[in-house]
Structure formats: C-alpha cells, structure tokens
C-alpha cells in the first residue's frame, strides 16, 4: 500500500493512494501516518474512504521520524566520480531533522552557497527497533520505502573540516515522499530503477542492484553503532551523475534550477531551487 500526508505544512492529513492513483482521506481512521498507526491504516477499506479533490501538497509521508541516518559512497561509480576510495565498510553520517521537506517543496540554498548538488536515493523507514540485527532478519524490520533527495552543499561538506553533516543538514535538504510504500509492495529493494533530471536534462540513471552494500547489510551494520527505532529514516546512497562529478566541469545548483527525480514504485518529486531567505520562526520538517 502507498500512504501519504497531504495538505499545508504543519496541517497535513493522513491519506492512502487508491488503485487509480488518487488520494483517499484517512482522517476518519487514523489521526496521522506513523509507525504506530500503520496497522489501522492498512486495515481501512480504501474504496469507502472520501476522495481528496484537487491537487494538494504532499508532505513528508510519515510523521515521527526520529533521526536520519545517511550512507555515503554506496555506489562504486559514484565513489570514483567523487575521487574517493571505494568503501570497504559503509560510510555513515547524519542529516538534521530540520532538513526534512515535502517532495515538491522548494529547496533553499544556504546563505552564500556555491556548490549545491543533488542525490537521488532510496530511503528506508524502520518499523521495529534494530540493535545488532542480523542481515537475515534486517528486511523484516522495514516498514516501507520512500524516495529521497540527499541535497548537499559540497563546499560545506568537504572544506569545512571532517563533518559531512555541515553540507548535508541545511534547511530543506531532505525532500522525502510522495509516499511511504509498504515493504510487501516493493518486495526486493535491490532492483529498483532510479533517475534524476536537472532543468530537463538527465543527470543520474541507476538501479539499486548496483549498491556496494545492500539494504539488509546496511541495516545490520548501522544497528551495531546506532539503535534504529521505529520511524527512523535511513537513506542508502546515490548512483553516479552528481553535479560535483560532471566532466569536464562540475555543475552546481543555482536559484531557478528545477530538480525532478523518481524511483520505480516510489513515485516522483519535483523541486524548484531558490536562494536563501530568512525563515524566521518557520518550522520545517
């Protein structure tokens, strides 16, 4: 099944996608889409739910994400284009929760940004607590999968010391959705086509089968160092084609650019890139 959250930021309602690709309102069944409410949401009679009219905004498809664990350089060709060694163990870093963004919301470059970049990624929503979980048991702990864009500012990531999070955690830098697709609907997460375009030009084309470390291996590995809890999001690396790796010259995001990306079965995103502005007390995520 495909679940979503729709409506203005901070006022999202729970929804489910019906067989015709339309949103049905789950508000009469559950208060929101979270790991705790998934069983009730899954039991709903979709055809009997109210149809949502118009073209509402999609929010982050699951409420209550506790942390975002990200994996870097998990595709060999991407490591090569980044001029970095091919990892012998997964590269882990964290993205800030304040980076969470709806799938079609604006992506705002940070103040003075010069090296904005894109990364289409498979996201994993954890359904059960994972501590030292085995590879064999890892996929049974998955609630579902999401499309994510691991937006990055490469100068802040690589030239401001050793902490990648400096270039990964800016506001709006983690668009997620449009849907949470339950694990049973996806089946094998290691054979999903993925792509990303900028201004209509194809930049990334890949498939999750070329990951260095599989989703099961990543969950098992991460759970040795960080307890993964229900609702946590893990993003699993990007295939080649990022702007930093373009030859002969790198291509970086600028205000006015448009990113469009998708993964088979997980839907599509479209983000307009805008310049930094003062958000005041506005709460993102």
PyMOL commands that set and color helices and strands:
alter all, ss='L'
color gray80, all
select helices_A, chain A and resi 38-42+46-48+76-81+97-99+135-141+154-158+165-168+183-186+208-210+215-222+243-245
alter helices_A, ss='H'
color red, helices_A
select strands_A, chain A and resi 2-6+13-17+23-25+50-51+68-72+91-95+100-102+107-108+116-117+120-126+142-150+152-153+174-176+180-182+193-198+201-207+233-235+258-263+267-274
alter strands_A, ss='S'
color yellow, strands_A
deselect
rebuild
show_as cartoon
